[in-house]
Amino acid sequence: MGWIYYKKGLFAAAADQLQNAVSLDEAVARKSNRTPSATYHYHLGLALNAKGDKPAAKREIELALRLGEKMPFAEADDARRSLATL
C-alpha cells in the first residue's frame, strides 16, 4: 500500500506504510534467518526524501544498498543514483 501512496504523491502516508512494511519484514527476516528486503528500505528512502526528510532517506537507501550486497535487488542502480542526489 505504501508504494501506491508514493506513486499517488501521498508521501507522508507512503512513508508511514512503508515504515510498517519494513518493520514487519525485519521481524520475519529475524525469525526465518534471512536478509530483510532491500527494496522495502529503498522505497522507504524514496518516500522519506519526497516528504523532505533527507537524512532519514539517506540512511534507508544506504541500508538498502548494504542489504543488496547480500541479496541483490532490481533497483540497486536506481538506489545508487538516488543516493548520489542526497
C-alpha positions in Angstrom: 0.0 0.0 0.0 2.9 2.4 0.8 4.3 2.2 -2.7 0.8 3.0 -4.2 0.7 6.1 -1.9 4.1 7.1 -3.1 3.1 6.8 -6.7 0.0 8.9 -6.0 2.1 11.6 -4.4 0.9 10.9 -0.8 4.4 10.9 0.6 3.7 11.1 4.3 1.2 8.2 4.1 3.6 6.3 1.9 6.4 6.7 4.5 4.2 5.6 7.3 3.0 2.5 5.4 6.5 1.6 4.2 7.9 2.0 7.7 5.3 -0.5 8.8 6.3 -2.8 6.0 10.0 -2.6 6.8 9.3 -3.3 10.5 7.2 -6.4 9.7 9.7 -7.6 7.1 12.6 -7.2 9.5 10.7 -9.2 12.2 10.0 -12.0 9.8 13.6 -11.9 8.5 14.9 -12.3 12.0 12.6 -15.3 12.7 13.4 -17.0 9.5 17.1 -16.2 9.4 17.0 -14.3 6.1 18.0 -10.9 4.8 15.4 -8.2 5.0 14.1 -6.7 1.8 16.4 -4.1 0.3 13.6 -3.0 -1.9 11.4 -2.0 1.1 14.2 0.1 2.5 14.8 1.7 -0.8 11.2 2.6 -1.3 11.0 3.9 2.2 14.0 6.1 1.5 12.3 7.5 -1.6 9.2 8.3 0.4 11.2 9.9 3.1 13.1 12.0 0.6 9.9 13.1 -1.1 8.4 14.2 2.2 11.6 16.2 2.9 13.4 14.0 5.4 16.7 13.8 3.5 18.9 12.4 6.4 16.5 9.5 7.1 16.1 8.9 3.3 19.9 8.7 3.0 20.1 6.2 5.9 17.4 4.0 4.4 18.9 4.0 0.9 22.4 3.3 2.2 20.9 0.4 4.2 19.1 -0.9 1.1 22.4 -0.9 -0.8 24.2 -2.8 2.1 21.4 -5.3 2.2 21.6 -5.6 -1.6 25.2 -6.8 -1.3 23.8 -9.9 0.4 20.7 -10.3 -1.8 20.8 -8.2 -5.0 17.7 -6.2 -5.8 16.5 -5.0 -9.2 16.5 -1.3 -8.3 20.1 -1.2 -6.9 21.3 1.1 -9.7 18.4 3.4 -9.2 19.2 3.4 -5.5 22.8 4.4 -6.2 21.6 7.3 -8.4 19.1 8.4 -5.8 21.8 8.3 -3.0 24.1 10.5 -5.2 21.4 13.2 -5.2 21.0 13.4 -1.4 
